Amino acid sequence: MDIIGLGLREFWRRLRAPPDALMLEIGSGGELLAAKLRAGLSLALLLLPLANIATGEYTPSEGIAGVFGVILAVAASQVLLVLAYQQRRFRWLPWLTTSYDVSLTTFVLALLAPGSLAASLNSMVVWAFYLVAICMTALRNDGRLTLYAGALALLQYAALAAVVFALARTPEQLVSADYGTARLSNVLQRLLLIGVMTAIIATVVYRMQRLVELSGTDGLTGLPNRTLLAHHFPAALDDARENGGSLTLGLVNLDYFRRINDEAGPAVGDHALRHAVGVLREGLEDGDLLVRLASEEFGLLMPLPAGRAWERLEKMRRDLAIRPFLPDQDASPLRITFSAGLASWPQDGADLSQLMRRADLRLSQAKLEGRNRVVAR
C-alpha cells in the first residue's frame, strides 16, 4: 500500500507541475494541431444543424440554436488557429483555448434551454464535446490543462443543471419526446463520466511525459539531449528576431574529466558529473536551456548578447572551481573545472550549425590556452 501511495503522489505531483522545456516544445506543436482539429471539426459540425432543420427533426428554436452555436464555433476556431501559428508569443493560449472548448459546449447547451429544458441537459451530441475538450488537452502534453478542463466541465455542467432544475416549475417541463426526461440521477452519471474521462486522459498525459523523458532526457543528469536543442533553437531564434534580442550558444567541456573515471571508477565519475551539472543548474535563469551533448560536454543556450553571456558562464566556472566534489567522507576532494566557447547570433552565425562550429573553435582555443576559462572572442 505504501508503494501504491507513493506512486499516486508522484503521479499527482507530476500532473500539477509545470512542464519542462522539452514538454513545452512538444506541447506547442500540439496546440497548433489542436487548433487545426478544432477548425476542421467546427466546419464539419456546421452540417449537423442544417441537416436537422432540413429534415425537420429539430424544432425551429433548437435548429437555430445549433446553427448559431456552430457558426460561432467556426468563427472562433479560425481566430484561435491564427493565434496558434504565433503561439510562442502567447504563453496563455492553451489555457484560453481549453476554456473556450469547454465553455462553448456549455453555451450551446444553454441555447437549447428556451426550446426544451430537457434538451439542455440531455443533448448527448452536444454534451459529448465536454469529453472531446478534455481529450484535446492530451495534445498539449500538460497535465495541468487536463485537470483544468475536467474541473471546468464539471463545474459548468453542474451549474447548468442547477439552473435548469430551478427554472422547471413543473415536472412536465423536464420531459421531452426527443430528449427524454432530465433527471438528477442522469446528471450525476454524466458528471461521473466527465471525472472518469479526466482521469483517463490525465493518465495518458502522464504516460506520454514519462516516454518523452526517457527518449529525450539524459538518464544520468536529467538534462535534455541534443535533440531538444535542435528542436528548441528555431523558436528561440524567432523570439530574438521579434523582440530585437540576442542569442548566445555556449559549449562547455569539463576539464580532464576522463581522469576521474579512470582513476576513481565510473561510479565516482557519475557522481562527479551530477555534481558539476548541479552547479551549472544553479546558475541558470529564465530562458536558459542547458543540454547534455556528449559524455562531459554540454550546450547552454542563453537569450543574451555575448558580453552578458560570458559573464553568466564565467560565474558558473568560478562557482564550480571553488566547490570541489567530495566522493565520500574519507576521500580527498576533487576539483572540477571546465572550458567553454561562446558564439552569438547574429554576429557569429545565422543558424545552429554555424553557431556550434564557431563555439567549438573557441572551446578549442580555451583548451589550448590552458583550460579553465571561457572564450567569447
Disulfide bonds with the S-S distance in Angstrom:
none
